[in-house]
Amino acid sequence: MSRRTALALAVLVAAGACRSPNTASRGFEELQFLQDMVLVRPLSVDEDWLLWGRFEATQEEVFGVTERDRRDLPATMISAEQAQAWCAKFSLRLPTEREWRQMPLEGGGVDFDSVAPQDSNGLELGLGGPLPVGVFERGRTAMGLYDIYGNVREIVLTEAGGVLAYGGSYASRDANRDPREQLKLEMGDRAEDVGFRYVADATVFFRDYLAPRWALLSREERNEMESWWQNWRPEYRSALAKRLRENGLDDALVRAVDFLAVDQTE
């Protein structure tokens, strides 16, 4: 069990949940990664809202590693093909090149040249290996995404079907100046300083993955899940809720997402 999963279950107990942590529903366990995702606006009016992983995918998530000193390290030595297959199991996917290049500007952020070397795990830090995800608070983006400027490069797909590794890594020098510098890969290539960050098309994810599990959650589990998206921008939540409603999703789920609906009932 990861530290994030353990924290979520502890909150359930503190809130008086009638289920014990050891009997949390399977659906709730299968949705744990959602608490570490950020809602991001569409790149254009014709596109879906996006969910971005706040952290690089970890060894615990991808490989099932449970050792304390390894479980929160980024998953590396994984090919784009393998990463795609893992993502597909959870209605997730790899980001596109266009999405990755736009991501740091989301939320009024600045471009990629504003992070000091000591605020990311790059070659200048001299560690020679990755750190657990989320270590560098001062190196996160305006929307709260960690390790864009260092730790490990991240697999990105091009619109033409190619594979690139974007971002800084512990083995790249001065990556903070422009972590959009790419490393060209083949679908089967693997490297010690290349991992990935998952994203999801929000409407598709809610409809195909979250909604069927939401229907099986207890009231306490639903309340806990609602706390995961309370830090999303209120206007983003309401816009996503509108789209979910238009797609016929369960009204209780839509109202739980909708900031305006929740605010009016308080």
N, C-alpha and C positions, 0 to 999 in steps of 0.2 A: 504493500500500500504506500502510495506516495505521500509526501508531506501535505500536498494540496488536497488529496482525497481524505486524509486523516483529519485535516482541519474542517472540511465540509461535514464530515460525519460527527465531529465533536460539536459543531454548531447545532446539528439536529438534536443531540442529546440535551444541550443547554436550553433549547427552545421547548423542551418537554415532548419531543416526538415519541409516539407510542411504539414505534419500531426501535429495536436496539441497533447500534452500528453494525453488528454482525449479521443482521437480517434486512439490511437495506435492499430494496428491490433491485432486480437485475437491470431494469430499465434506468433506474437512477444511476447505477454504477456505469452503465454504458454511455451516460451523458456527462460524465465528470469533466471531460476535456473542455466542455462549453464554458466553464467558469474562467478559463484562461484564454478566451477569445474576445476580440474587440469588434464592434460593429462599425463599418466604414461605408461612407456614401458611394453610390455608383459612379463610375468614371464618366458616364453619360446618362441622359434621361431615359434612354432606351434599354439600359442595362440594369441588372439586379443589384441590390445591396450586397455588400460583402462582409464576411466574417474572417478576420485575420487572427491567426495564432499569436498570442502575445509573446510566446517564447519559441525558440527552435524546438522541434520535436525531440523528445528525450529518449534515452536508452530504455527507460522503464516503459514508456508508451509503445515504442516500436519493437523492442527486442524482449520485453518482459524482465529486464534486469531488476533485481531487488536489492543488491548490495548497496549499502548506504553511501559509499564513496563513488559509486558509478551511476546510480539510477537517475540523477538529475543532470548528467552530462548529455550534451547533444548526441543524437544518433548519427554516427558517421560510418564510413565504409559501406554505404548503401547506394545502389544505382538509382537513376531516375525511374527506371522500370519498376524496381522494387518499391520505391517510395510511392509511385502511382498506385500500385496494387494495395499497399497498406492504406492509403488515403481513401480508396474506393470503398473499403469496408465500412466507412463511417460517413459516407456522402461528403467527403472532403476531396480536395484536389491540390495539385501544386500550383503556385501562382504563375501568371504569365509575365513575360518580360515587361509588357506595358503596365501591368498592375504594380510590379515591383518598383519600377522607376517612378511611379506617381506616389507611392505609399508614403514617403517621408514628408510630403507637402500636405498630407491630410490633416485637418484640424488646425490649420494655420501654422503648421510647422515650417521650419526653414530647410534649406537644401542640405546636402550631405557634407558640408565643409565646416560644421560648427562644433564638432566634438573633439576635445583634446585627447591626445594619445593615452593619457593615464585613465581616461574614462571608457576605455574599451580594451579588449584582450587582443591586441595586435602584436606584431613582431617586436615593436619598441618596448613592450612590457617584459619581454624576455622569459616568459613562462614555458614556452615550448610545447604547449598542449592546451586543450580546451578547459574551461571552467564550467561549473554548473550553470545552467541557464538563469538569467535574471540577476546576475551579480551586480552589474554596473547601473545603478539608479540614474546617475547623471548622463549616461549614454543612451537613454531611451528616447524614442521619438515623441512628438507632441501627442500622439494618440496612445502612447504607453507601450509601444513594442520595443522589446529588448534585443540587444546583441546584433543589431543591424550593422554596426560599425566594426565588429570583431567577433571573436570566438571561433566560428566556422563559416565558410562560405555556404550559400544556400542555393539549392537547385531551382532553376527557373526554366519554364518552357517558352520557346519562341512561337510566334504565330505560324511560322513555317514548319513547325514540328521539331525544331532543333532543341538542344539542351545547353544551357549555360549555368555557370555557378557565379552568383552575384554576392556582393558584400565583402566585408573584411573578414580576416581569419587570424588566428594566432601566428600564422606563418606568412602573413602579408605585411609589407612595410608601408607606412603612411596611408593605410586604407581609409582612415578617417577623412582624408582629403576628397576622396571620391570612391565610395564602396560600390558604385555601379560598374567599376572596372570588371570585365567579365573574363571568365575562364571557360573556354569552349570544351564541351564534353560530348561523348557519345552516350546513347541510352544505357549501355551496360557498364560505363565507367564508374569506378569507386575511388575514393581518396580519403586519407585520414583527416583532412581538414575541410571536408565537404559534407554538409548535412542538408536538412531541408526544414522549411516552415510551411505549415498547411493553411489553406484558405478554404472557404466554402461560399457558394452562391446562397445567400441567406434564405430566400423564399423556398428554393429547392430543398435546402437542408431542413428547414422547419417542417415542410410538408412531408418529405419522404423519410426523414430519420427521426426528428424530434417528436412530431405529432403522435405517431403510433406508440411511443414510449410514454409520452405525457399522459395519455389516456389511462395508463396503468399505475401512475404514481399516486402515493398517498397525499393527503393535504399537506402534511409537513414537508414532504419531499418537494411538492410544487412550490411551497413558500421558500424553501431553500434555493430552488432553482431561480426563482424571481430575483433573489438577492444577487445572483451572478450578473444579471444585466442591468442592475440599478446604476452602475457607473457608466453605462453607455449614454451618449448624449440624448437628452430628452426628446429633442426634435427628430433625431434619427430613429429612436424607438417608435415614435408615433407614425412616422413615415413608413417604417417597416410594417407596423401593425395594419396600416391601411392596405398595403399590398397583400398581406396575409389574409385579410378579410376578403379582399377581391378574389383571392384564390380559394375561398370556401373553407378555410381552416376553422377548427372548433372555436366558438366564441369565447369560451373560458380562457383558452390559450392566447387568443388575440388580445383580450382585455389585460391579461397578465403582462404582455409585452408593451402595450400602449401606455405611455407615460401619462397622457391626458386622462384616460379612463381610470387609471390607478389613482391619480391625483384627485379626481373628482369624488372618489369614494372615501378619501381620508378625512 
